[in-house]
Amino acid sequence: MSDEGPSGWGAPLHEAVLDATAVGAGTRLLDLGCGTGLLARAAAGRGAAVTGVDLDDGAVEQAAAAVPEGTFLVRHAQDPPPGPFDVVAAVQLLMHVADPVAVLHRAGRVGAVVAATVWGRDSECDLRVLQEALAPRRPQRPAAVSEPARLRAMAERAGLVVERLDEVVVPFDYADEDELLRPLLATPVARAAVQRSGADAVRDSVLEAVESFGTGDGGYRLENLFRVLVARPRVSGG
Ligand SMILES: C[S@@+](CC[C@H](N)C(=O)[O-])C[C@H]1O[C@@H](n2cnc3c(N)ncnc32)[C@H](O)[C@@H]1O
């Protein structure tokens, strides 16, 4: 699964993470892979003290502008600031890092609670129909973290005790064809499809793929499942 979606799609997922970890006034939150600071903004809105890290310096700059009261650093998620933090979040990060277990392990070293979100399996996400329309013959490589048992096992290998593994269904709403097609056709996989088959054919096959997701008013709704893992560092000894 890619992370593309209509603008603002992540808000329900961010709220689910903040609710599951009881983020509120005074919570010290570290946001790993903070991107442009959307989770940090929502957390700061609840009164949390926010630190964010991301490898992308442009994203870090945007996050700092969006959350002036926060602290944002260009830094690898595997090398978090020492904290300590009440909550360490990794929203839609684990599928992008080479060693998710190491990221979870380091998160548990600096935080009392670790929350990580991942896409569900392709079969649980309507967005797969877009990928199938654009690259019908490309074999799907399911992300290991999308399998709940594997995600749990990774957290356990990272020295965490899993408290919850919630499922959150997030609707991706598109007002009309243009809102769906414009960003989609700008993606590398769509550009490759256009080169192979031509723009009209790609457009037609995407619209055919989403036909059954029409909302009746010219728009579309694709529902995608995400998993929200909440864990705590294992207390060793005594
Ligand atoms: C899909 S985006 C998610 C952004 C944000 N967490 C959100 O939910 O809106 C993944 C983010 O992880 C960042 N990233 C990828 N690998 C990273 C790493 N090793 N260390 C820190 N950030 C990383 C990317 O730059 C990108 O901003």
The ligand as a MOL file (V3000), in Angstrom:
LIG
                    3D

  0  0  0     0  0            999 V3000
M  V30 BEGIN CTAB
M  V30 COUNTS 27 29 0 0 0
M  V30 BEGIN ATOM
M  V30 1 C 3.9500 7.9930 5.3200 0
M  V30 2 S 4.8240 9.2980 6.0160 0 CHG=1
M  V30 3 C 3.9550 9.4920 7.5630 0
M  V30 4 C 4.0560 10.8740 8.0960 0
M  V30 5 C 3.3180 11.1140 9.4150 0
M  V30 6 N 3.7270 10.1830 10.4530 0
M  V30 7 C 1.8410 11.1120 9.2380 0
M  V30 8 O 1.1620 10.2130 9.7180 0
M  V30 9 O 1.3050 12.0450 8.6160 0 CHG=-1
M  V30 10 C 6.3450 8.5200 6.5340 0
M  V30 11 C 7.3320 9.5070 7.0780 0
M  V30 12 O 8.4280 8.7940 7.6250 0
M  V30 13 C 9.6110 9.4690 7.3060 0
M  V30 14 N 10.7170 8.5050 7.4270 0
M  V30 15 C 10.9770 7.4410 6.6340 0
M  V30 16 N 12.0420 6.7620 7.1030 0
M  V30 17 C 12.4550 7.4050 8.2180 0
M  V30 18 C 13.4850 7.1730 9.1700 0
M  V30 19 N 14.3110 6.1430 9.0410 0
M  V30 20 N 13.6240 8.0270 10.1920 0
M  V30 21 C 12.7770 9.0820 10.3330 0
M  V30 22 N 11.7670 9.3510 9.4730 0
M  V30 23 C 11.6000 8.5200 8.4360 0
M  V30 24 C 9.3810 10.0100 5.9170 0
M  V30 25 O 10.2590 11.0750 5.6050 0
M  V30 26 C 7.9240 10.4350 6.0090 0
M  V30 27 O 7.8130 11.7670 6.4470 0
M  V30 END ATOM
M  V30 BEGIN BOND
M  V30 1 1 1 2
M  V30 2 1 2 3
M  V30 3 1 2 10
M  V30 4 1 3 4
M  V30 5 1 4 5
M  V30 6 1 5 6
M  V30 7 1 5 7
M  V30 8 2 7 8
M  V30 9 1 7 9
M  V30 10 1 10 11
M  V30 11 1 11 12
M  V30 12 1 11 26
M  V30 13 1 12 13
M  V30 14 1 13 14
M  V30 15 1 13 24
M  V30 16 1 14 15
M  V30 17 1 14 23
M  V30 18 2 15 16
M  V30 19 1 16 17
M  V30 20 1 17 18
M  V30 21 2 17 23
M  V30 22 1 18 19
M  V30 23 2 18 20
M  V30 24 1 20 21
M  V30 25 2 21 22
M  V30 26 1 22 23
M  V30 27 1 24 25
M  V30 28 1 24 26
M  V30 29 1 26 27
M  V30 END BOND
M  V30 END CTAB
M  END
